[in-house]
Amino acid sequence: MTVKAKMVDRNSTIAAGVCSALFIGYCVYFNRQKAKRPQLQEQAARTKKETEARLGESWAFKVTCLRRR
């Protein structure tokens, strides 16, 4: 490998590591926010019920139900 190829490989590895760390950090942050504020869970449940009511017996609703099983 040339020096330039090694630098590109190294930079790609560093970028992937930074992106992974940021994603994991965001997941931890969101999980803590969800635990602190029960309103988020209530809002998610409310939104889900409204979506199910809006879709009714449509094809998309049936596909969504199959995915949950």
GIDAZI-V884202 format. One line per field, one symbol per residue. phi: phi as a letter, one per 40 degrees, with the letter a starting at -180 (. if undefined). A space follows every 10 residues. Layout:
phi=???
This chain:
phi=.ccccccccc cccccccccc cccccccccc ccccccbccc cccccccccc cccccfcccc ccccccccc
